[in-house]
Structures are given as structure tokens and as C-alpha cells.
Amino acid sequence: MHHQHDAAEIPPACPAHGNVQLFGPGFGSDPERFYTHLRSLGPSAPVDIAPGVEVELVTSYEAALSILQNPHLFVRDSRRWKALNEGRVPPDSPALPMMGYRPNALFSDGAAHARLRLAVTDSLATVNELQLVRKVQQSADYLISRFSSESRGQAELMAEYAQPLPLLVFSDLFGCPPELGDRVIAGITGIFEGTSGADEALGGALTELIALKHRNPGADVTTRLMHHPAGLSDEEVLHQLVTLLSGGTAPLAAAIGTSCALYFSEDWPVGLPVEDAVAQTLWRYAPIANYAAHYPTQDIELGGRSLRANDPVLISFAAANTDPALTEHSEQLGGKAHLAFGAGPHACPAKDLASLIVVSAVESVLNRLPDVEMRVPFKALAWGDAPWSRSLVTLPIRFTPRAVPSAVPVGRPVAEAADWSAAPVQRSAPAPGPAAAPAAPRPRQGLFSRFLAWTRGEV
């Protein structure tokens, strides 16, 4: 699905120092052209990941794997970032929320990383996979029910399904009550959309969630993080949650959308399982495209390139996975050797759960809408232009309208989680008395509140 390009087709460069600009519509529409040019410069090359933000981008699979598996020479603590410490990074740069330091496992090294990662992996290990699949299916039923019974027989699957589904699943996984779940969803969505104040809004919602779990612990990931023997502080719990939300929502939405698009496409061979579409997505369209900043602890040579100590080196998971050199060793690599989930000590701790969610989400669409097809060819689909992720902008589909059955509570019934409940939704207003005041209009509920009300049969 990707195309080879002449390395002479040089992508746009920054006027200040000639670096390739790894952002904007040109990059989003054809990133492989950019990667082809960068590969011609060596296993890595300098790029601007955002206006005024220079990084070294690794496009070679072999070099990327070497860096990911060498935590002694390449560390993750971004407080080392030389240009940032010297004031050479714009204070309003969109790179800062993505690369700036947080006290979590992603930006830690050594013993600190081991302690925080153990708390995360142990907490995720308690997730029941069967219940997770049922929760994905229930969330899918709800989202599909919102558009499948309409006479139009078409939908925009990214906005109406792929993007909100992980948010519903994770709000439940973290034990959010309805109102807080709405705010968490708004905050994490705003961060990826660049909405002003979204980071603060998410932090405020998660702070309230942690305070709630102190008062009323639950059988959820938040409570397990808080009670882990590693003894995380509330601030550390908050930033682990931010990492899990960031890594488990937008990238999952991208993987769901792309996997659906591949499976529905005109070129997809009949009879191949959904797992094959997911695997192809992870190889060819890595949802996290360019990320994982590393900082060399000393000046080092990499394939003829001089990497300076404390200058950020980013991994292009997308370019590494499509490295032409891989064809020489494809038989030895195997189907799961892609770098979409990273590698080494910082590899994604939830890769199995993530794959399970994506496969279940795609299968749910096929089960509910068996004649679904795309309204445009795969090659005509538009992609986002941010450097961090590879995600479809839209995924227009058509199908035969049909009703989706009413919800059946799955896993732990929502009604059992008394501490989750806001004021109950009344099915009918009380009979008016002589002195009855007009009922105040109910505030508009957010996505998670509406979903929980649907699971109870209240809407």
C-alpha cells in the first residue's frame, strides 16, 4: 500500500537550517516520500518535528532496534534535553506536551523506570481479557446503534466509532464515574486536538478520580496503581494514567480505523482473518509513527552520523517498519517483529490487550454490519498531518440500515458500582402539585454518561 519514491524528490525543508519538516499536509498525505529521502542520508537524519524543534530521526530498522535495546547509551529522561534547557524550544511548541518530562515510566530510566513500570504491568495484568472483549463489544454496540438504524445507511467511522470506542473502554477500565468519565474523555481528546487548556482539564479530572478512589476503592486499574506495593504517590499515579490514556486511546483509534479500512478495501483478499488486517496495519501504518525520544549519554557515531549527548533522537516506527532492508531478512523476522509497540525495556506493556481491543472492535463492525463497505477507495482516504501518529482523518462507509439489540450489561454490572453513580436519571417527571416549580433543564450529558445510561436501558 505504500509507494517507492525517487530520493531526488526532496520534501520541504526548514529555511533556517535546511532540515526536512516532518509535519503539515504534505507529510500527512505521503510520509513515505519523506522517509525515502531521509533514508538516503543514512540510518538517521536531522528533521524538524515541529516549528523550531530539531531532532534526529532514526529511519533504519536495525538502528532503531539497537537504540531501543540499549538503555545505557540512550536514556529517556527528557530533562536532559539540551535545546529545551537552553531556551531554544518555543514555549508554546506542540512538541512539548509530547516530549516534555513527566514522572512516569515512559520518561524514566534505571531503578525509577523499573519501579513505575512494575506498578503498571502488575495493574494491567489483573485485567480479565474475556471481560475486556465483552466491554469492547458492548461499547461497539452502543456506538453502532447511534448510526446503524438511520435510514441514510452510511456513517463516518473514525468520528462515530474508532475514536470514541477506546475512550469508553478506558473510562470503564479506570473506574470513572459518569461525570468524571466525560471530563477525562474531553481532556484526552483535547490534548490530541491541540485544544488550549486540555492538559490542565485532564489533570484536574484525574486528580478528582484519585481522590475518589482514596474514599471508595474499586476493582479498577486506578485503584490497583494506588495500592501497588511500589508505593506510588498521587502525582505518580496521575502521570501513569496520563500515559496509559495517551497510549491507549488515540493510537488504538488509529489502529481500529486503519484495520477497518484495510479489511473493507477493494484489494483485501476474501477469507483472510481480521488479525491479518491488524498485523498489516502495525507493519505498514504504525499508529505511533514518530516518537520515543532518546537522549545519548555521550557523543556517539551511528552509521556515519554524529549524535550529540543530550540532543533528542526520535524513533520513526513507521519508517523502520517499512525499511527496504527488511526484505532481505523478512523470513527470519516473523510476523510480530514490527516495532509498532516499541522494543526493549520501554516496549508497550499493554500490547496484547491493545491487539485484543483492535481485533474485537473490527470484528464487532463486521458482525453488526455484515455488508459494510467503504464509500471511497483506500488510496483516496485522507490521513492526518501530525508527525506523531498515522491516523485516517475520515473513514466513510455505507451499509444496510439495521437495528442493534438493546444493551445487556457485561462484566461487572454498572448498577453494582454505587460510587460511580451521579444523580439517577428520572424516567418520568413527578406529577406536578399546586406549588410545583418548573423543572430545571438537565445539563447535556457527555459521551460516557450517555453510554452508561444506555447500558442501564435508560435511553
C-alpha positions, -999 to +999 in steps of 0.1 A: +000+000+000+030+023+003+049+036-028+085+039-037+098+073-045+129+088-061+152+101-034+157+132-055+121+143-047+133+163-017+105+172+008+100+207+021+129+219+044+131+245+071+145+278+057+166+283+088+188+252+086+176+230+058+160+202+079+131+183+064+099+194+081+081+163+094+047+179+097+020+196+076-004+184+048+025+173+025+039+149+051+005+136+061-005+128+025+027+109+016+050+103+046+069+075+027+083+101+003+098+119+033+112+086+047+127+076+014+146+109+012+157+106+049+169+070+043+192+083+015+210+104+042+218+074+064+202+054+092+192+087+108+189+123+098+180+157+113+144+168+109+121+195+124+094+176+143+076+209+149+084+245+141+117+254+157+122+219+172+151+199+157+156+162+164+175+133+149+150+108+134+160+072+131+146+055+099+166+023+099+150-008+115+184-021+126+195+012+141+161+017+158+162-017+174+197-011+186+188+022+203+156+008+218+175-021+233+204+000+247+191+019+278+227+026+290+237+047+260+203+061+252+181+072+280+145+085+281+146+113+308+138+144+288+151+167+315+184+162+296+170+179+265+198+204+258+179+227+235+150+229+259+172+237+288+189+264+268+156+280+259+158+272+222+124+254+221+094+276+217+074+276+249+041+271+231+055+243+209+032+214+202+062+191+208+063+199+245+032+180+256+045+150+237+082+152+246+083+171+279+091+153+311+065+136+333+072+115+363+061+083+346+076+051+333+079+065+298+103+092+308+122+073+335+153+052+335+170+026+357+156+018+390+129+046+388+117+031+355+117-004+369+096+006+399+070+026+379+068+000+351+062-028+375+032-010+390+018-005+355+024-041+343+010-056+375-021-034+374-027-043+338-021-080+344-053-081+365-075-071+336-097-100+326-094-105+288-128-121+284-145-092+303-124-067+282-136-082+250-172-081+262-168-044+272-154-037+237-184-054+222-208-035+244-192-002+236-193-011+199-230-020+201-237+014+217-217+034+191-231+014+161-266+018+175-263+055+172-259+054+134-269+020+121-307+023+124-308+056+105-323+055+070-292+071+055-273+038+057-239+055+059-215+068+086-181+083+092-164+055+111-135+075+125-155+101+143-185+079+151-168+047+161-130+043+160-122+074+180-148+072+208-146+034+214-112+033+232-123+063+253-154+044+265-134+012+272-106+030+291-130+052+312-146+020+324-112+003+329-100+031+351-133+031+372-145+066+362-180+077+374-201+092+346-193+129+350-156+123+356-155+099+326-170+127+304-142+151+316-114+126+311-127+119+275-129+157+268-094+162+282-076+135+264-094+143+231-084+179+235-047+171+240-045+153+207-065+180+190-043+208+205-072+224+224-060+251+248-063+240+285-069+204+277-039+192+296-050+210+327-086+198+323-074+162+321-051+167+351-080+181+372-103+153+363-077+126+371-069+144+404-106+141+414-106+105+403-077+096+425-093+114+454-125+095+448-106+061+448-090+071+482-125+073+496-141+045+476-116+020+462-128-002+433-118-032+411-101-009+385-067+000+372-066+033+391-072+017+425-046-011+417-020+015+408-027+034+440-024+003+462+006-013+444+035-022+467+057+002+448+040+029+468+033+055+440+025+090+451-008+105+439+012+126+413+029+094+400-004+077+397-018+106+378+010+106+353+009+068+348-028+073+340-020+101+315+005+078+298-020+049+297-047+072+283-024+088+257-010+054+246-044+036+248-068+060+231-055+079+200-032+051+188-059+025+193-084+047+174-059+049+146-053+012+145-090+004+146-097+028+117-068+017+095-076-020+102-112-015+092-102+004+061-078-023+050-104-051+056-132-032+038-109-021+009-114-034-026-079-050-025-084-071+006-083-108-002-116-126+007-113-150+036-083-136+054-090-130+091-092-097+109-060-105+126-042-102+093-055-067+087-044-056+122-009-071+116-006-053+083-017-020+100+010-024+126+037-031+100+027-006+073+008+021+091+023+022+126-003+041+147+025+058+167+046+069+138+075+090+152+081+092+189+101+077+218+127+104+223+160+091+235+190+111+247+225+099+242+245+099+274+277+108+254+286+118+218+283+087+196+286+077+160+256+060+143+261+048+107+283+078+099+260+103+118+273+121+149+248+121+176+255+147+203+249+140+240+215+152+253+201+160+218+168+142+212+169+111+190+134+100+179+125+066+165+104+065+133+085+033+140+067+039+107+099+042+086+117+014+105+088-010+098+089-002+061+127-001+058+136-017+024+165-035+041+139-056+059+131-076+028+165-092+029+156-107+064+119-110+062+118-148+067+138-146+099+119-116+114+084-132+117+050-116+118+054-099+152+088-084+147+074-050+138+083-020+161+047-006+164+048-014+201+084-005+206+111-028+219+134-032+248+127-021+283+102+006+273+082-016+249+044-011+253+033-031+285-002-035+271+005-047+235-016-079+240-045-060+254-043-034+227-043-060+199-073-077+216-092-044+216-085-036+179-094-071+167-126-071+188-135-036+175-131-046+138-150-079+143-178-060+160-184-038+130-184-068+107-208-087+129-233-058+132-229-045+097-221-076+076-224-058+042-204-028+052-181-013+026-161+019+021-176+048+000-142+057-014-112+036-025-085+030+002-060+051-018-083+081-017-085+082+021-071+113+038-045+110+066-037+133+095-006+155+091+008+153+127+042+136+129+034+116+160+007+093+147-005+078+114-043+080+115-071+084+090-089+117+091-122+101+079-135+067+070-167+070+051-187+037+050-221+025+037-243-004+048-278-016+050-295+001+080-305-023+108-313-021+145-287-031+171-301-050+201-306-032+234-277-034+257-271-063+280-248-054+310-214-072+307-188-079+332-195-061+365-230-046+362-229-008+363-255-008+389-232-025+414-207+004+413-225+026+437-196+051+439-198+055+401-233+070+402-242+106+397-278+116+404-301+090+389-318+098+356-355+100+361-376+081+336-406+104+340-412+137+359-432+136+391-468+146+390-470+184+394-485+197+427-502+231+432-469+248+441-446+228+419-417+248+404-407+244+368-382+217+364-347+229+357-333+217+324-309+188+327-273+196+317-263+179+285-246+146+293-212+136+278-204+105+259-196+083+288-227+093+308-249+086+278-232+052+273-237+042+309-273+053+307-277+032+276-263+001+294-290+006+320-317+009+295-324+045+305-323+059+270 
